[in-house]
Amino acid sequence: MIALVVLNERPLGSHPDVHEAFEALVAQGVLDGFTVYPYLTRSADGLRDDEIAGEIHASARDTGAHLLVWMHTGRLRIPAKRVDDLKRLPTAPVFLYWEGDSYHPRHKPLPSPMLDLMRRCDAVFMPCGGAIVNTLAKAGVTEVRYAPSCTSGTRFPAIWKPRATFDYDVVMIGNRVRSRVPFRGLPGARDRARLVRRLQQRYGRRFALVGRGWEGPSAVGPCAFDAQSEIYARSVVAIGVNNSTYPLVFSNRVPIAFATGIPLVYKANPGYDLVFGHELSDVFFDGDDDAMRRIDELLSLDASQLTAISHRNRSFFDTALTKTLVARHVVDRGLALAGQRRGETGGAPAQPIDDPTPSAVWRGLPAFVRAARGVWDGNGPVTVDEDASLPRED
């Protein structure tokens, strides 16, 4: 089986974790090969959307792709005729959409070209539940599944260790996000700003606030994406608040922190027990007072206790939140659908592939949407609201 990954990569090589994940799947024998098409790079080269669509078709044809994995295509508009041409290729490729950002019909609507492509896909993978599930179901997306935020343990190695002195007691990495339209503001952004004020008051310059848009004695400015490990290595505890409050969602700050091994406290969202189980319940806080209590408890621990927490966090990352594991989750579904398709046309169904990876809790979650089987939004069964408005261009 060959995969073609349509990736929002610019410049070339800026998403090494995706390449690493698919290389691992080839090494495991899950795939026979893969090709990455960096559509953002080609757009920056001056190609129009229809020209990009033509190159995607040519790449799928020339490589004999059986799976097309679309990743964060945003406003890239693939004409319906070109989608039809792709689906009519001799390999009859399965369309998979693997999205890394969370969306909401009001706070952060899906771009309409993205929704148009999702409704033509065989399966869509989202890092969140909630209201967007209703939007996708109403738009005609026939299968929606969960795929959490993830990262590469190679890109973010386990470099955190207790030391005699740290530069900071507490660190938060995250931008200050504001909206010029009040009702479009992300609800978690207000929680983050409020907590930052408490942290600055309590810890002063022992608190490092890393990101754009912040002011005050704790603000140290933004950092390069790959520099997060080094910042975590200089701090005792990391804290985070997600901008989105939707079920199951968390930013890639969580897997990055777990990968580096730093003790973490993070604002809870609904459904986290379905992703992290009970082993990591001490990580997630409900309110500002709870956050302060958890931080102070971690700051009071000795080196051996902090080391045990660090090893636990990294171990959980290795077994649940690596990019390779989540890519395997996405690709396995595509292979199953390809096998069903071959079986329906008289071909031999795909053989099951032994899974060498441990089972993450979240892999047991049911599909949010399955054709003719109703809708589940990450909290429980819901009824599709036929009067709900579809997302508009943002």
Secondary structure by P-SEA (a helix, b strand, c coil): cbbbbbcccccccccaaaaaaaaaaaaacccccccccaaaaaaaacccaaaaaaaaaaaaaaacccbbbbcccccccccaaaaaaaaaccccbbbbbbbccccccccccccaaaaaaaaaccbbbbccccaaaaaaaaacccbbbbbccccccccccccccccccccccbbbbcccccccccccccaaaaaaaaaaaaaaaaccccbbbbccccccccccccccccaaaaaaaaccbbbbbbcccccccccaaaaaaaaacccbbbbbcccccccccccccccccccaaaaaaaaaaaaaccaaaaaaaaaaaaaaaaacccaaaaaaaaaaaaaaaaaaaaaaaccccccbbbbccccccccccccccccccccccccccccccccccccccc
